[in-house]
Structure formats: structure tokens, C-alpha cells
Amino acid sequence: MARISVILPTYNRAALLPRAVASVLAQTYTDFDLWIIDDGSTDHTAELRDHWRDPRIRYERTANRGPGAARNHGCARASGELLAFIDSDDEWLPTKLEQQVAIFDRSGPEIDVVCTAARWRSDSQNRTWIFPLRGRGPVRLFEELLAGPSPVPFSSVVVRRAALHRAGRFDESLPCGEDRDLLIRLARQSTFFGLPEILVIMHLHPGPRRSEAIQSKITFEEILLRRYAADLAARPRARARALMRIGGLQLRLRQWSAARTHFRQAARAWPAHLPAYGYVVASLGMQLMSAAMARSRWSAWPRRLQLGWRAKKEIR
């Protein structure tokens, strides 16, 4: 029985999955098993299992029900004292598990979750960004997780099985963000330990990412507002930040009035939060400018000039 069970859900990522698997198998800490849960892929993911010879790999295929259901299936099948998670488009650096296990061994039962910093990497633009942790060492992250966005890269998380059992399963009904919802429940009862070292690479790639659907993010954040209403009411700063996040997402969809409503609510929740007042004014200005441009005949002139230049070029 391995000490760590690694849960890797995947769906239609046959081109990316081998990189994630290889990064797990390359760990300097070797007392683990790897549960690959294929969430009903329709590409050639199932064929990859014939190429994996490592006896620590377990592959199981389920009906397509989303990453929350796939992770729940993996957690139910795994037997490790510690559970680690990695997405199928991410990768670990070789000493990740070794460093995290050392924290668990050194800290004792007061630490239930160990996470690390990460690096975003754009596969198409050859650019990188750092995903830093909000806290180092033992840290309580309940309020940070409530306010959002998540301060923890989920592909960096290792958690005690007993703590996960107390927190409950991944919520399979959520449109996205089931990992952050679980972390909120964990943070309510557990102390996290943050390692500042970058031990995870999170890849940005042209393929679809469910978390990028803006309307789904808005729906998820609104669910959290209702689900944790009492906790947020006792933490006005976190409530204001959560409302500002929803408003900011709505601005990206040009939902001007709804965004302004959330900015006003943020100002009422935490009157000292000055950006809320600025965003009320800015959202009104953006709405008026957008409406004016839509009605103006001048808005089409740049395109007309470009088309005219192309026509002249073709004539010549």
C-alpha cells in the first residue's frame, strides 16, 4: 500500500496526458500510486494505457460526469494516507512530493494540507507567469479562499485522507470551481502549509479549459455567496472582494448594470473599500461609451478605410 495516492482526472487530453504522467513518475519520492481517471474521453486516451509499464499506475475509465466526479471516483478507489492532485495538462517538478512529505513528517498532525507555488506557462506564446502563494509556512486560508480567486494552485495540493473525509466530497453539481469549494471546506477546519518554492508548472494551451467560461465562473461565485453567506457576513472585507470579483467578470461580458449592482453591494459591505466606488463610475462610463460607439457611424470608419486600402492594393 503506497503512502501517497495521486489522483489525475482527464478528459480528451491524450496529447497532453503523457507529460503529466511522466512528471509524476519522475518524482524523487517514490512511495506512491497514480490513479488516472478517464472521464469518458472520446479521443485515444484509452490506448495510452498500453504504453504505461509502471506498476504504480492504475487506469480506470468512467462515464463522462466532469472533473469533480472523476476526482471523487479516484479518492474512493485510492488507499494512500495522503492524497495528491494533478490536472492532466499540468506537470510537477521532480522534488515536489519529497518536499511536501518532509513537511508532513516534520509538522505532525496539526498540518492537514501542504501546497506550493506554481508557474503559469503559455505553450503558444512562450511566456511564463508566477503563481505565488499568499502565505508561507503554517497559514489559515479560509478568508482568502472565500474572497477568491483561489490562492492555491490545486495541482500542488497534498492533503491528509482523514482531513478530506471530514471536509466531504467534491461537489459534482458545480459548473466549475469544485476544487476551490473543497479547499474552502478544508480551510474551515484545517491549517495549510505553504511552500514558496515553484514545484508545479500549469500550462496554458489552445485546447478548451472549462474554467475559462466566464458565465460559468459568475454562476459559481454567486453560488458561493449563497452557500457561505453567514461566513461572508462575518467577514465584510472578504464579502466585498467576492462581490467585486463577480462585478469584474460581468464587465468582461458587458453586463454593465449587473456589474454596477455588485460594485455597490461591495461598497455597502465594506465602506472603506475605495475601488468599489471607482468601479461604479467606471462601469457607467464604459456602458455609455459602448452605446455611443455602437450608434455612431464613425465606429465603422477604421474598417472601411482598411477595406479601401486593401481594394486599392488589389487594383494596383
N, C-alpha and C positions, 0 to 999 in steps of 0.2 A: 504494500500500500504506500503510495507516494505521499510525501508531506504536503506538497502543493499540487492542486488541480488547476490547470489553466483552461479557461473557457473561451472559445473562439467561435462566435457565430458568423455565418457567412451566407450571402445570397448573390448569386450571379457575379462572382468576382474571381473566376478561375484564373484570370490573367494576373491578379494581384495576390491571391491567397498564398502561393508558394513563397513569396518574400516574407510574409508574416510568419508562416510556419518555420521557415529557415531561421528566423531571428529567435524564435523560442527554442529550437533545438540547439542553437549556438550558445545558450546560456552557460556560464561557468558554474552555476549551481544546477545540479543535475537530478535532484530528488523530486521529480515532478512527473505528472502525466498530462497530456494535452488532449482535450475534448473538442473536436471540430464538429460543430452542429450545423449541418447544411439545411438551411431553412427553405427547402423545396426549390433549389436552384433549377433553372431550365437550360443553363449552359453546360459545359463539360466538367463542372466541378466534381461530379461523382467519379469521373475517370481518373482524377488525380490520386485517389487513394491507392491505386495500384502501384504508384511510384514511391509511396512512403513506406520505407522498410523499418523505421524506428519502432520498436515495440512499445514505446511510451505513448504512441498516437492512437487515439480512439476516434473513429469517424462514425457519426450517426446522422441519418437523414430523417427529417420531419416534414410535415405539411407546412406550407408557407403561411406563417402566422405573425411574422415580424420578429425583430431582434429581442424584444422583451421575452417572448415565448421561447425563443431559441436559448437565451441565457438561462431561463428558468429550467428548461429541459437539461441543460448542461449541469447546472447546480444540483439538480435532483439525482443525476447519474454519477457525478463525481464523488469522491470519498476523502479528498485531502483535508487535513486540518486547516489549511489556508487555501483560499480561492483567489486566483488572479484572472484578470480580464484583459483581452486584447481584441481590437477590431481587425477585420480581415484586410483592411487597407493600411494598417499601421505596422510598425516594427519596433522591436526592443533592441537596446544596446546590450552587449554581452554580459555585463556585470549587474544588470538590473535586479534580478531575483536574489543574487548573492547579497547585495547591499541591503535589500529590504528584509531578508531573513535575519540578517545580523541585527537590525533594529528590533525585530520581534524578540529575538533571543536576549538582547541586552535590556529591553524595556520591561519585559514581563507583561502580566495580564492587563495593565492599565491602558495599553495601546491596542486598539482593535483594527485600525486601518493605517497602512503606510502607502503614501503616494509620492510621486516625483515630479520634477519639472519636465517639460517636453519641448520639442521644436516642431513648428509647422514647416513643411517643405512643399513648395509648389513644383510638381513634376513637369508642368508645361512651361513655366516661366523661369525655372532655375533660381528661385528666391526662397529665403528662409525667414521665419519669424520665431521669436522665443515665446513659449507659453510658460511664464513664471508662476510659481506657487505664491499664494497670498501670505502664507505663514511657514516658518521653518521650525523644525523640532515639534514637540507636542503642541497641538493647537486645536481650538474649538472652532469649527467652521459652520455652525448651524445658521447664524445670521447671514454670512456671506452666501451660502447656498440658497437661502430663502430669497435674497435680493436678486441673485443672478447677475450675469451669467455664471456658469459653474467655474469655481476657481481651481478645479481639479481635473486634469486630463484622465478620462475614465480608463484609457488603455494603460495607465500607470498604476492602477489600484490593485493592492493585495489586501484582503480582508479575512479576519478570522471567521470560520464557518459558523461558530456559535453566535457571533455578533450579527451575521447576515440572517441567521434563523430568527433572531429576536426582532430584527427590523422588518422582516417579511419579504415577499417575493417582488420581482419586477412587475409593475402594473402594465399588463398587456393591452389595456384599453386606451392608453395614451397615444396621441398622434405622433409624438416624438418625445425626447427628453426623459424616457423612463429611467435612464441611468442617473440623471440629476435628482429625480424624485426619490430614488432609493438612497442616494447619498444624503439627502435631507433627513430621511428617517434614521439612517445610521448616525448622522451627526447629532441628532437629538439626544442620543444615549451614549455616544462613544467619543473618545479622544482620537484624533488623527495625528499622524506624524508625517511632517513634510520634509522630504529630501530635496535640497535645492539643485542637485545635480541633474543635468538633462540626460535622461535614460530612455526616453521614448521619442520616436520620430513619427509624426502624424502627417500623412501625405495628403495633399490637395491634388485632385486629378480630375480629368474631364468627365468621368463617369458620374451617374446620379448619386447624390447623397441625400437621404431622407431629411436630415437635419437642416438642409438649406431651404426647404419650403417655408417661406415667410409666414403665410397664413397659418400653417400648422404650428409654427412657433408661437404666434399670437394666441391661438386656441390653448396651447399648453400652458402659457404663462397665466392666462385667465383661469384655467383650472387650478393652478397653484394658488392664486389669490383666494379662491373659494375654499380650497382644501386646507390651507394653513391660515385662515382668516384670523383666528384667535392669536396665533403666534405673531403674525404681522401687526395686529392691532397693538400688541405689547412692545413692538419694535418699530416706532414710526419712521426711523431713518431707513430701515430695510423695506418698509412698505412703500415709501416714496421712491426708492430706487427701482423697486419692482414695477411700479406704475410708470415711471419714466422709461423703462425698458420696453414696455408694451407700446407706449406712445411713439418711441423711436422706430419700432418695427412698423407701426401703422403709417408713419411718414414715408417709409420706403414704398408703400403701396398707395400713396397719395390719399389715404383715408384721413383727410385733414381734420374734420370735425371730431371724429373718434379720438384721434391723437391729442387734440386740444383738451378734450374731456379728461383724458388720463393725466395730462400735464397739470391741469387744475386740481385734480384729486391729489396729485403728488405734493403740490404746494400746500394744500389743506392738511395733508398727513404730516408734513414736516415743514412748517413755515420758514425755517432757516435755510431751506434748500433753494438757493438763488437760481440755479439753472432752470428750475421748473418755470419760473416767471418768464425767463428769456425764451424758452421754447414755446410758451403760449403765444407770444408776439411773433416769433419766427415762423411758426406754423401758419398763422394767419397771413403773414406776408407771402409765404410760399404758395398758399392757396390763391391769393389774389393775382400773383404773378403768373401762375399756371393758367388761370382762367383768362387773363388778358392775352397771353401768348396764343391760347387756343382760338380766340376770337379774332386775333389780328391777322390781316393779310400779309403783314411783314414777316410773320413767322415762317412762311414758305419761301422767302426770297433766297436764303442761302442755298436751299436745294435747287431752286430754279436757276440760280447763277451757275451752280456746279453742273447741272444738266446742259445749260447753254455752252459752257466751256467744253464739255465732252462732245457736243454736237459739232462745234467749230473744229475741234481737233480731228474728228472723223472726216469732215469735209476736206480739210487740208490733206 
